[in-house]
Amino acid sequence: MRQPRRKPKQKRETQHIFDLTIKYLLHETNPANTVSLINALFEKQYAYDSPVSFAKTENVRKHGKSLALFHADTIVSVADDHFAIEFQTSGNRIIGLRIFEYGFTSALDRKRVSDNGDIIEMV
């Protein structure tokens, strides 16, 4: 049986450096630049002085019978709207599913439940 081909260590290191660099730039840039990026990517019209924040991107989830660390690239909030951004340096056939999972996990973290439990609001 043929063994799966492994990525060279150097390529993984380059991808990790790219990942850290792009996240650093996004988090450390002027918030107006982040708003501009969100406006362009998601066809929005937020004012450049809109509040910007970044949600936590690490969660623990059940994976089979064990727990696994689930890590999204970036979840950006602009004016109380939330956007998942994933930076990819190589192809990934299930990226759409991963983005959905990031968004869903983030919404679970921010859910609001009414006092009587009848209403669950996921934002």
N, CA, C and O atoms as CSV, one atom per row, in Angstrom:
chain,resi,resn,atom,element,x,y,z
A,1,MET,N,N,0.836,-1.168,0.000
A,1,MET,CA,C,0.000,0.000,0.000
A,1,MET,C,C,0.891,1.244,0.000
A,1,MET,O,O,1.890,1.306,0.716
A,2,ARG,N,N,0.526,2.194,-0.783
A,2,ARG,CA,C,1.311,3.417,-0.915
A,2,ARG,C,C,1.107,4.334,0.289
A,2,ARG,O,O,-0.024,4.577,0.709
A,3,GLN,N,N,2.203,4.835,0.836
A,3,GLN,CA,C,2.155,5.735,1.985
A,3,GLN,C,C,1.787,7.148,1.523
A,3,GLN,O,O,2.210,7.581,0.451
A,4,PRO,N,N,0.993,7.871,2.337
A,4,PRO,CA,C,0.677,9.249,1.971
A,4,PRO,C,C,1.942,10.104,1.915
A,4,PRO,O,O,2.865,9.935,2.712
A,5,ARG,N,N,1.957,11.008,0.968
A,5,ARG,CA,C,3.119,11.882,0.811
A,5,ARG,C,C,3.107,12.953,1.896
A,5,ARG,O,O,2.089,13.612,2.112
A,6,ARG,N,N,4.217,13.122,2.567
A,6,ARG,CA,C,4.320,14.122,3.630
A,6,ARG,C,C,4.843,15.439,3.066
A,6,ARG,O,O,5.651,15.466,2.137
A,7,LYS,N,N,4.361,16.521,3.652
A,7,LYS,CA,C,4.859,17.833,3.254
A,7,LYS,C,C,6.273,17.996,3.783
A,7,LYS,O,O,6.580,17.572,4.897
A,8,PRO,N,N,7.127,18.606,2.989
A,8,PRO,CA,C,8.468,18.873,3.501
A,8,PRO,C,C,8.401,19.811,4.700
A,8,PRO,O,O,7.551,20.700,4.759
A,9,LYS,N,N,9.308,19.604,5.656
A,9,LYS,CA,C,9.320,20.414,6.866
A,9,LYS,C,C,9.465,21.900,6.540
A,9,LYS,O,O,8.829,22.741,7.176
A,10,GLN,N,N,10.301,22.224,5.552
A,10,GLN,CA,C,10.519,23.622,5.196
A,10,GLN,C,C,9.217,24.277,4.720
A,10,GLN,O,O,8.964,25.434,5.055
A,11,LYS,N,N,8.398,23.573,3.958
A,11,LYS,CA,C,7.140,24.137,3.473
A,11,LYS,C,C,6.210,24.428,4.649
A,11,LYS,O,O,5.569,25.479,4.672
A,12,ARG,N,N,6.119,23.525,5.623
A,12,ARG,CA,C,5.290,23.756,6.812
A,12,ARG,C,C,5.775,24.977,7.580
A,12,ARG,O,O,4.970,25.788,8.036
A,13,GLU,N,N,7.086,25.107,7.723
A,13,GLU,CA,C,7.643,26.254,8.434
A,13,GLU,C,C,7.322,27.554,7.706
A,13,GLU,O,O,6.983,28.551,8.344
A,14,THR,N,N,7.426,27.557,6.376
A,14,THR,CA,C,7.092,28.744,5.580
A,14,THR,C,C,5.625,29.088,5.744
A,14,THR,O,O,5.280,30.259,5.902
A,15,GLN,N,N,4.754,28.086,5.710
A,15,GLN,CA,C,3.323,28.327,5.893
A,15,GLN,C,C,3.042,28.890,7.279
A,15,GLN,O,O,2.207,29.782,7.425
A,16,HIS,N,N,3.727,28.384,8.296
A,16,HIS,CA,C,3.530,28.862,9.661
A,16,HIS,C,C,3.983,30.322,9.788
A,16,HIS,O,O,3.307,31.129,10.425
A,17,ILE,N,N,5.115,30.656,9.186
A,17,ILE,CA,C,5.608,32.037,9.212
A,17,ILE,C,C,4.611,32.952,8.507
A,17,ILE,O,O,4.301,34.033,9.008
A,18,PHE,N,N,4.107,32.527,7.346
A,18,PHE,CA,C,3.103,33.322,6.631
A,18,PHE,C,C,1.871,33.527,7.507
A,18,PHE,O,O,1.357,34.641,7.613
A,19,ASP,N,N,1.402,32.459,8.128
A,19,ASP,CA,C,0.211,32.513,8.979
A,19,ASP,C,C,0.406,33.511,10.122
A,19,ASP,O,O,-0.454,34.358,10.363
A,20,LEU,N,N,1.526,33.410,10.816
A,20,LEU,CA,C,1.800,34.331,11.931
A,20,LEU,C,C,1.928,35.775,11.449
A,20,LEU,O,O,1.452,36.696,12.113
A,21,THR,N,N,2.565,35.971,10.307
A,21,THR,CA,C,2.772,37.318,9.782
A,21,THR,C,C,1.457,37.970,9.382
A,21,THR,O,O,1.208,39.120,9.742
A,22,ILE,N,N,0.620,37.264,8.653
A,22,ILE,CA,C,-0.639,37.851,8.191
A,22,ILE,C,C,-1.567,38.127,9.368
A,22,ILE,O,O,-2.275,39.134,9.367
A,23,LYS,N,N,-1.577,37.252,10.369
A,23,LYS,CA,C,-2.391,37.500,11.563
A,23,LYS,C,C,-1.874,38.719,12.325
A,23,LYS,O,O,-2.658,39.544,12.794
A,24,TYR,N,N,-0.559,38.824,12.444
A,24,TYR,CA,C,0.029,39.967,13.129
A,24,TYR,C,C,-0.364,41.260,12.420
A,24,TYR,O,O,-0.793,42.219,13.062
A,25,LEU,N,N,-0.218,41.286,11.107
A,25,LEU,CA,C,-0.558,42.492,10.344
A,25,LEU,C,C,-2.032,42.860,10.501
A,25,LEU,O,O,-2.367,44.036,10.649
A,26,LEU,N,N,-2.898,41.876,10.469
A,26,LEU,CA,C,-4.329,42.141,10.601
A,26,LEU,C,C,-4.669,42.688,11.987
A,26,LEU,O,O,-5.472,43.612,12.113
A,27,HIS,N,N,-4.067,42.126,13.010
A,27,HIS,CA,C,-4.361,42.544,14.378
A,27,HIS,C,C,-3.712,43.884,14.737
A,27,HIS,O,O,-4.253,44.638,15.547
A,28,GLU,N,N,-2.575,44.177,14.148
A,28,GLU,CA,C,-1.821,45.365,14.542
A,28,GLU,C,C,-2.027,46.570,13.620
A,28,GLU,O,O,-1.574,47.668,13.941
A,29,THR,N,N,-2.691,46.387,12.502
A,29,THR,CA,C,-2.912,47.509,11.593
A,29,THR,C,C,-3.934,48.476,12.171
A,29,THR,O,O,-4.640,48.146,13.125
A,30,ASN,N,N,-4.010,49.636,11.610
A,30,ASN,CA,C,-5.023,50.609,11.986
A,30,ASN,C,C,-6.403,49.969,11.771
A,30,ASN,O,O,-6.637,49.368,10.723
A,31,PRO,N,N,-7.318,50.086,12.740
A,31,PRO,CA,C,-8.643,49.474,12.581
A,31,PRO,C,C,-9.361,49.888,11.292
A,31,PRO,O,O,-10.143,49.108,10.748
A,32,ALA,N,N,-9.109,51.085,10.805
A,32,ALA,CA,C,-9.731,51.518,9.545
A,32,ALA,C,C,-9.308,50.613,8.386
A,32,ALA,O,O,-10.092,50.373,7.468
A,33,ASN,N,N,-8.062,50.107,8.427
A,33,ASN,CA,C,-7.608,49.181,7.386
A,33,ASN,C,C,-8.358,47.857,7.472
A,33,ASN,O,O,-8.711,47.270,6.449
A,34,THR,N,N,-8.600,47.391,8.693
A,34,THR,CA,C,-9.359,46.150,8.872
A,34,THR,C,C,-10.786,46.339,8.371
A,34,THR,O,O,-11.328,45.456,7.706
A,35,VAL,N,N,-11.396,47.472,8.679
A,35,VAL,CA,C,-12.755,47.762,8.190
A,35,VAL,C,C,-12.759,47.779,6.666
A,35,VAL,O,O,-13.673,47.245,6.038
A,36,SER,N,N,-11.752,48.385,6.080
A,36,SER,CA,C,-11.647,48.434,4.622
A,36,SER,C,C,-11.553,47.025,4.030
A,36,SER,O,O,-12.181,46.737,3.011
A,37,LEU,N,N,-10.776,46.156,4.661
A,37,LEU,CA,C,-10.656,44.770,4.198
A,37,LEU,C,C,-11.997,44.049,4.297
A,37,LEU,O,O,-12.403,43.369,3.355
A,38,ILE,N,N,-12.687,44.190,5.428
A,38,ILE,CA,C,-13.997,43.552,5.601
A,38,ILE,C,C,-14.980,44.098,4.568
A,38,ILE,O,O,-15.738,43.329,3.977
A,39,ASN,N,N,-14.980,45.406,4.344
A,39,ASN,CA,C,-15.864,45.999,3.339
A,39,ASN,C,C,-15.606,45.388,1.960
A,39,ASN,O,O,-16.545,45.086,1.224
A,40,ALA,N,N,-14.332,45.209,1.618
A,40,ALA,CA,C,-13.985,44.664,0.304
A,40,ALA,C,C,-14.323,43.178,0.183
A,40,ALA,O,O,-14.885,42.744,-0.823
A,41,LEU,N,N,-13.977,42.400,1.212
A,41,LEU,CA,C,-14.197,40.953,1.143
A,41,LEU,C,C,-15.674,40.569,1.197
A,41,LEU,O,O,-16.101,39.628,0.529
A,42,PHE,N,N,-16.444,41.294,1.988
A,42,PHE,CA,C,-17.823,40.902,2.244
A,42,PHE,C,C,-18.849,41.878,1.660
A,42,PHE,O,O,-20.034,41.812,1.985
A,43,GLU,N,N,-18.380,42.786,0.792
A,43,GLU,CA,C,-19.252,43.763,0.132
A,43,GLU,C,C,-20.114,44.518,1.142
A,43,GLU,O,O,-21.332,44.614,0.988
A,44,LYS,N,N,-19.467,45.046,2.167
A,44,LYS,CA,C,-20.121,45.832,3.213
A,44,LYS,C,C,-19.763,47.300,3.041
A,44,LYS,O,O,-18.911,47.643,2.221
A,45,GLN,N,N,-20.409,48.165,3.812
A,45,GLN,CA,C,-20.159,49.609,3.750
A,45,GLN,C,C,-19.996,50.187,5.156
A,45,GLN,O,O,-20.574,51.230,5.464
A,46,TYR,N,N,-19.222,49.527,6.004
A,46,TYR,CA,C,-19.010,50.039,7.353
A,46,TYR,C,C,-18.205,51.336,7.299
A,46,TYR,O,O,-17.325,51.493,6.453
A,47,ALA,N,N,-18.507,52.247,8.193
A,47,ALA,CA,C,-17.708,53.467,8.323
A,47,ALA,C,C,-16.319,53.075,8.816
A,47,ALA,O,O,-16.177,52.124,9.584
A,48,TYR,N,N,-15.295,53.805,8.379
A,48,TYR,CA,C,-13.922,53.464,8.737
A,48,TYR,C,C,-13.635,53.604,10.229
A,48,TYR,O,O,-12.649,53.057,10.723
A,49,ASP,N,N,-14.488,54.331,10.950
A,49,ASP,CA,C,-14.282,54.461,12.394
A,49,ASP,C,C,-15.139,53.474,13.190
A,49,ASP,O,O,-15.296,53.630,14.401
A,50,SER,N,N,-15.696,52.456,12.517
A,50,SER,CA,C,-16.485,51.423,13.202
A,50,SER,C,C,-15.600,50.665,14.185
A,50,SER,O,O,-14.414,50.464,13.927
A,51,PRO,N,N,-16.177,50.241,15.318
A,51,PRO,CA,C,-15.374,49.471,16.282
A,51,PRO,C,C,-14.976,48.108,15.714
A,51,PRO,O,O,-15.773,47.430,15.066
A,52,VAL,N,N,-13.742,47.732,15.969
A,52,VAL,CA,C,-13.182,46.466,15.481
A,52,VAL,C,C,-12.643,45.682,16.673
A,52,VAL,O,O,-11.962,46.241,17.533
A,53,SER,N,N,-12.948,44.393,16.723
A,53,SER,CA,C,-12.361,43.530,17.752
A,53,SER,C,C,-12.129,42.150,17.156
A,53,SER,O,O,-12.647,41.819,16.090
A,54,PHE,N,N,-11.345,41.360,17.865
A,54,PHE,CA,C,-11.006,40.015,17.409
A,54,PHE,C,C,-11.439,39.019,18.472
A,54,PHE,O,O,-11.080,39.154,19.642
A,55,ALA,N,N,-12.206,38.026,18.067
A,55,ALA,CA,C,-12.679,36.998,18.989
A,55,ALA,C,C,-11.589,35.955,19.202
A,55,ALA,O,O,-10.665,35.825,18.399
A,56,LYS,N,N,-11.713,35.224,20.289
A,56,LYS,CA,C,-10.772,34.123,20.507
A,56,LYS,C,C,-10.954,33.101,19.396
A,56,LYS,O,O,-12.064,32.903,18.901
A,57,THR,N,N,-9.889,32.470,19.015
A,57,THR,CA,C,-9.957,31.546,17.878
A,57,THR,C,C,-9.614,30.111,18.248
A,57,THR,O,O,-9.533,29.250,17.372
A,58,GLU,N,N,-9.414,29.845,19.519
A,58,GLU,CA,C,-9.130,28.471,19.948
A,58,GLU,C,C,-10.279,27.958,20.791
A,58,GLU,O,O,-10.727,28.628,21.721
A,59,ASN,N,N,-10.750,26.778,20.467
A,59,ASN,CA,C,-11.809,26.118,21.213
A,59,ASN,C,C,-11.465,24.646,21.337
A,59,ASN,O,O,-10.738,24.096,20.510
A,60,VAL,N,N,-11.984,24.023,22.356
A,60,VAL,CA,C,-11.835,22.579,22.505
A,60,VAL,C,C,-13.143,21.945,22.068
A,60,VAL,O,O,-14.220,22.406,22.445
A,61,ARG,N,N,-13.049,20.903,21.284
A,61,ARG,CA,C,-14.256,20.219,20.824
A,61,ARG,C,C,-14.037,18.715,20.898
A,61,ARG,O,O,-12.906,18.235,20.974
A,62,LYS,N,N,-15.127,17.998,20.874
A,62,LYS,CA,C,-15.063,16.536,20.907
A,62,LYS,C,C,-14.698,16.032,19.519
A,62,LYS,O,O,-15.294,16.441,18.523
A,63,HIS,N,N,-13.730,15.157,19.464
A,63,HIS,CA,C,-13.300,14.537,18.211
A,63,HIS,C,C,-13.296,13.032,18.452
A,63,HIS,O,O,-12.337,12.486,18.998
A,64,GLY,N,N,-14.370,12.368,18.043
A,64,GLY,CA,C,-14.515,10.958,18.378
A,64,GLY,C,C,-14.757,10.821,19.864
A,64,GLY,O,O,-15.696,11.415,20.393
A,65,LYS,N,N,-13.923,10.047,20.552
A,65,LYS,CA,C,-14.066,9.876,22.000
A,65,LYS,C,C,-13.109,10.766,22.785
A,65,LYS,O,O,-13.091,10.732,24.015
A,66,SER,N,N,-12.320,11.559,22.076
A,66,SER,CA,C,-11.367,12.419,22.772
A,66,SER,C,C,-11.645,13.890,22.448
A,66,SER,O,O,-12.520,14.211,21.644
A,67,LEU,N,N,-10.889,14.759,23.084
A,67,LEU,CA,C,-11.012,16.189,22.850
A,67,LEU,C,C,-9.873,16.652,21.952
A,67,LEU,O,O,-8.762,16.124,22.008
A,68,ALA,N,N,-10.170,17.652,21.119
A,68,ALA,CA,C,-9.155,18.194,20.220
A,68,ALA,C,C,-9.221,19.715,20.252
A,68,ALA,O,O,-10.274,20.299,20.509
A,69,LEU,N,N,-8.092,20.340,19.991
A,69,LEU,CA,C,-8.052,21.792,19.913
A,69,LEU,C,C,-8.519,22.199,18.522
A,69,LEU,O,O,-8.021,21.694,17.516
A,70,PHE,N,N,-9.463,23.100,18.477
A,70,PHE,CA,C,-10.037,23.604,17.234
A,70,PHE,C,C,-9.572,25.045,17.086
A,70,PHE,O,O,-9.842,25.869,17.960
A,71,HIS,N,N,-8.880,25.366,15.997
A,71,HIS,CA,C,-8.258,26.671,15.856
A,71,HIS,C,C,-8.638,27.307,14.530
A,71,HIS,O,O,-8.286,26.791,13.469
A,72,ALA,N,N,-9.360,28.431,14.583
A,72,ALA,CA,C,-9.686,29.201,13.390
A,72,ALA,C,C,-8.582,30.228,13.163
A,72,ALA,O,O,-7.849,30.565,14.093
A,73,ASP,N,N,-8.459,30.723,11.947
A,73,ASP,CA,C,-7.467,31.760,11.693
A,73,ASP,C,C,-7.862,33.045,12.399
A,73,ASP,O,O,-7.199,33.441,13.357
A,74,THR,N,N,-8.911,33.702,11.960
A,74,THR,CA,C,-9.285,34.979,12.543
A,74,THR,C,C,-10.789,35.166,12.503
A,74,THR,O,O,-11.430,34.915,11.482
A,75,ILE,N,N,-11.343,35.605,13.613
A,75,ILE,CA,C,-12.740,36.005,13.675
A,75,ILE,C,C,-12.737,37.491,14.022
A,75,ILE,O,O,-12.339,37.881,15.119
A,76,VAL,N,N,-13.182,38.312,13.076
A,76,VAL,CA,C,-13.179,39.758,13.224
A,76,VAL,C,C,-14.604,40.236,13.470
A,76,VAL,O,O,-15.542,39.797,12.805
A,77,SER,N,N,-14.753,41.136,14.427
A,77,SER,CA,C,-16.040,41.778,14.666
A,77,SER,C,C,-15.924,43.236,14.253
A,77,SER,O,O,-15.012,43.946,14.677
A,78,VAL,N,N,-16.860,43.671,13.419
A,78,VAL,CA,C,-16.956,45.074,13.014
A,78,VAL,C,C,-18.379,45.501,13.310
A,78,VAL,O,O,-19.331,44.931,12.777
A,79,ALA,N,N,-18.520,46.501,14.159
A,79,ALA,CA,C,-19.845,47.033,14.507
A,79,ALA,C,C,-20.809,45.910,14.910
A,79,ALA,O,O,-21.961,45.900,14.476
A,80,ASP,N,N,-20.348,44.976,15.728
A,80,ASP,CA,C,-21.140,43.860,16.253
A,80,ASP,C,C,-21.534,42.806,15.227
A,80,ASP,O,O,-22.351,41.938,15.536
A,81,ASP,N,N,-20.986,42.851,14.024
A,81,ASP,CA,C,-21.139,41.777,13.048
A,81,ASP,C,C,-19.831,40.990,13.049
A,81,ASP,O,O,-18.759,41.565,13.237
A,82,HIS,N,N,-19.915,39.688,12.841
A,82,HIS,CA,C,-18.746,38.826,12.993
A,82,HIS,C,C,-18.401,38.149,11.666
A,82,HIS,O,O,-19.288,37.718,10.929
A,83,PHE,N,N,-17.115,38.064,11.374
A,83,PHE,CA,C,-16.638,37.517,10.115
A,83,PHE,C,C,-15.484,36.558,10.376
A,83,PHE,O,O,-14.547,36.895,11.100
A,84,ALA,N,N,-15.547,35.362,9.788
A,84,ALA,CA,C,-14.448,34.397,9.881
A,84,ALA,C,C,-13.565,34.583,8.652
A,84,ALA,O,O,-14.043,34.575,7.518
A,85,ILE,N,N,-12.283,34.749,8.898
A,85,ILE,CA,C,-11.318,34.905,7.807
A,85,ILE,C,C,-10.276,33.811,7.951
A,85,ILE,O,O,-9.694,33.635,9.021
A,86,GLU,N,N,-10.045,33.088,6.888
A,86,GLU,CA,C,-9.066,31.996,6.874
A,86,GLU,C,C,-8.052,32.288,5.782
A,86,GLU,O,O,-8.426,32.488,4.627
A,87,PHE,N,N,-6.782,32.315,6.132
A,87,PHE,CA,C,-5.718,32.533,5.165
A,87,PHE,C,C,-5.143,31.179,4.777
A,87,PHE,O,O,-4.703,30.428,5.647
A,88,GLN,N,N,-5.136,30.852,3.487
A,88,GLN,CA,C,-4.657,29.560,3.001
A,88,GLN,C,C,-3.468,29.755,2.074
A,88,GLN,O,O,-3.493,30.616,1.195
A,89,THR,N,N,-2.435,28.959,2.271
A,89,THR,CA,C,-1.288,29.006,1.372
A,89,THR,C,C,-1.263,27.805,0.439
A,89,THR,O,O,-0.434,27.733,-0.467
A,90,SER,N,N,-2.167,26.869,0.660
A,90,SER,CA,C,-2.231,25.697,-0.216
A,90,SER,C,C,-3.688,25.269,-0.353
A,90,SER,O,O,-4.547,25.727,0.400
A,91,GLY,N,N,-3.956,24.413,-1.292
A,91,GLY,CA,C,-5.317,23.960,-1.538
A,91,GLY,C,C,-5.891,23.177,-0.369
A,91,GLY,O,O,-5.166,22.495,0.356
A,92,ASN,N,N,-7.190,23.282,-0.200
A,92,ASN,CA,C,-7.869,22.550,0.860
A,92,ASN,C,C,-9.302,22.298,0.405
A,92,ASN,O,O,-10.081,23.240,0.254
A,93,ARG,N,N,-9.645,21.059,0.190
A,93,ARG,CA,C,-10.955,20.718,-0.368
A,93,ARG,C,C,-12.110,20.953,0.588
A,93,ARG,O,O,-13.254,21.075,0.149
A,94,ILE,N,N,-11.839,21.018,1.876
A,94,ILE,CA,C,-12.940,21.175,2.829
A,94,ILE,C,C,-12.927,22.538,3.520
A,94,ILE,O,O,-13.498,22.690,4.600
A,95,ILE,N,N,-12.278,23.531,2.903
A,95,ILE,CA,C,-12.179,24.839,3.541
A,95,ILE,C,C,-13.562,25.434,3.812
A,95,ILE,O,O,-13.755,26.079,4.842
A,96,GLY,N,N,-14.520,25.233,2.917
A,96,GLY,CA,C,-15.875,25.747,3.137
A,96,GLY,C,C,-16.490,25.190,4.407
A,96,GLY,O,O,-17.133,25.919,5.163
A,97,LEU,N,N,-16.294,23.900,4.645
A,97,LEU,CA,C,-16.791,23.271,5.869
A,97,LEU,C,C,-16.079,23.808,7.097
A,97,LEU,O,O,-16.701,24.037,8.134
A,98,ARG,N,N,-14.774,24.009,6.976
A,98,ARG,CA,C,-14.012,24.538,8.113
A,98,ARG,C,C,-14.482,25.938,8.470
A,98,ARG,O,O,-14.645,26.248,9.650
A,99,ILE,N,N,-14.703,26.796,7.470
A,99,ILE,CA,C,-15.176,28.152,7.726
A,99,ILE,C,C,-16.542,28.103,8.405
A,99,ILE,O,O,-16.797,28.855,9.346
A,100,PHE,N,N,-17.421,27.218,7.930
A,100,PHE,CA,C,-18.736,27.068,8.564
A,100,PHE,C,C,-18.563,26.668,10.031
A,100,PHE,O,O,-19.228,27.214,10.911
A,101,GLU,N,N,-17.675,25.721,10.283
A,101,GLU,CA,C,-17.452,25.245,11.649
A,101,GLU,C,C,-16.883,26.360,12.533
A,101,GLU,O,O,-17.272,26.490,13.693
A,102,TYR,N,N,-15.960,27.164,11.987
A,102,TYR,CA,C,-15.413,28.290,12.750
A,102,TYR,C,C,-16.532,29.239,13.157
A,102,TYR,O,O,-16.641,29.632,14.319
A,103,GLY,N,N,-17.362,29.599,12.179
A,103,GLY,CA,C,-18.459,30.531,12.449
A,103,GLY,C,C,-19.451,29.977,13.450
A,103,GLY,O,O,-19.905,30.691,14.344
A,104,PHE,N,N,-19.789,28.709,13.301
A,104,PHE,CA,C,-20.745,28.076,14.205
A,104,PHE,C,C,-20.183,28.008,15.626
A,104,PHE,O,O,-20.888,28.302,16.592
A,105,THR,N,N,-18.920,27.621,15.749
A,105,THR,CA,C,-18.287,27.534,17.067
A,105,THR,C,C,-18.218,28.915,17.716
A,105,THR,O,O,-18.457,29.058,18.915
A,106,SER,N,N,-17.890,29.925,16.918
A,106,SER,CA,C,-17.848,31.291,17.440
A,106,SER,C,C,-19.238,31.739,17.895
A,106,SER,O,O,-19.365,32.379,18.939
A,107,ALA,N,N,-20.276,31.413,17.131
A,107,ALA,CA,C,-21.650,31.771,17.512
A,107,ALA,C,C,-22.057,31.056,18.800
A,107,ALA,O,O,-22.748,31.640,19.635
A,108,LEU,N,N,-21.644,29.813,18.971
A,108,LEU,CA,C,-21.938,29.094,20.217
A,108,LEU,C,C,-21.295,29.799,21.415
A,108,LEU,O,O,-21.891,29.880,22.489
A,109,ASP,N,N,-20.094,30.299,21.222
A,109,ASP,CA,C,-19.399,31.006,22.313
A,109,ASP,C,C,-20.134,32.282,22.709
A,109,ASP,O,O,-20.094,32.684,23.872
A,110,ARG,N,N,-20.801,32.918,21.755
A,110,ARG,CA,C,-21.463,34.195,22.013
A,110,ARG,C,C,-22.979,34.063,22.211
A,110,ARG,O,O,-23.676,35.074,22.283
A,111,LYS,N,N,-23.485,32.860,22.296
A,111,LYS,CA,C,-24.942,32.666,22.381
A,111,LYS,C,C,-25.524,33.329,23.621
A,111,LYS,O,O,-24.858,33.483,24.645
A,112,ARG,N,N,-26.778,33.712,23.497
A,112,ARG,CA,C,-27.528,34.270,24.629
A,112,ARG,C,C,-28.764,33.422,24.811
A,112,ARG,O,O,-29.444,33.089,23.840
A,113,VAL,N,N,-29.062,33.067,26.061
A,113,VAL,CA,C,-30.224,32.238,26.372
A,113,VAL,C,C,-31.153,33.051,27.264
A,113,VAL,O,O,-30.720,33.661,28.242
A,114,SER,N,N,-32.438,33.050,26.911
A,114,SER,CA,C,-33.407,33.791,27.726
A,114,SER,C,C,-33.487,33.181,29.113
A,114,SER,O,O,-33.079,32.039,29.324
A,115,ASP,N,N,-34.024,33.959,30.069
A,115,ASP,CA,C,-34.105,33.501,31.460
A,115,ASP,C,C,-34.831,32.169,31.597
A,115,ASP,O,O,-34.441,31.331,32.410
A,116,ASN,N,N,-35.888,31.968,30.807
A,116,ASN,CA,C,-36.647,30.721,30.919
A,116,ASN,C,C,-36.147,29.637,29.963
A,116,ASN,O,O,-36.679,28.527,29.953
A,117,GLY,N,N,-35.131,29.953,29.162
A,117,GLY,CA,C,-34.541,28.958,28.259
A,117,GLY,C,C,-35.316,28.736,26.976
A,117,GLY,O,O,-34.958,27.859,26.190
A,118,ASP,N,N,-36.365,29.502,26.743
A,118,ASP,CA,C,-37.168,29.320,25.539
A,118,ASP,C,C,-36.491,29.851,24.291
A,118,ASP,O,O,-36.733,29.344,23.195
A,119,ILE,N,N,-35.643,30.868,24.436
A,119,ILE,CA,C,-35.040,31.504,23.282
A,119,ILE,C,C,-33.519,31.418,23.395
A,119,ILE,O,O,-32.928,31.797,24.406
A,120,ILE,N,N,-32.915,30.917,22.344
A,120,ILE,CA,C,-31.460,30.894,22.259
A,120,ILE,C,C,-31.094,31.756,21.052
A,120,ILE,O,O,-31.487,31.462,19.923
A,121,GLU,N,N,-30.348,32.809,21.305
A,121,GLU,CA,C,-29.926,33.711,20.236
A,121,GLU,C,C,-28.447,33.488,19.979
A,121,GLU,O,O,-27.623,33.610,20.885
A,122,MET,N,N,-28.119,33.160,18.740
A,122,MET,CA,C,-26.724,32.967,18.357
A,122,MET,C,C,-26.315,34.153,17.494
A,122,MET,O,O,-26.899,34.408,16.441
A,123,VAL,N,N,-25.309,34.864,17.957
A,123,VAL,CA,C,-24.869,36.072,17.249
A,123,VAL,C,C,-23.463,35.918,16.732
A,123,VAL,O,O,-22.930,36.837,16.111
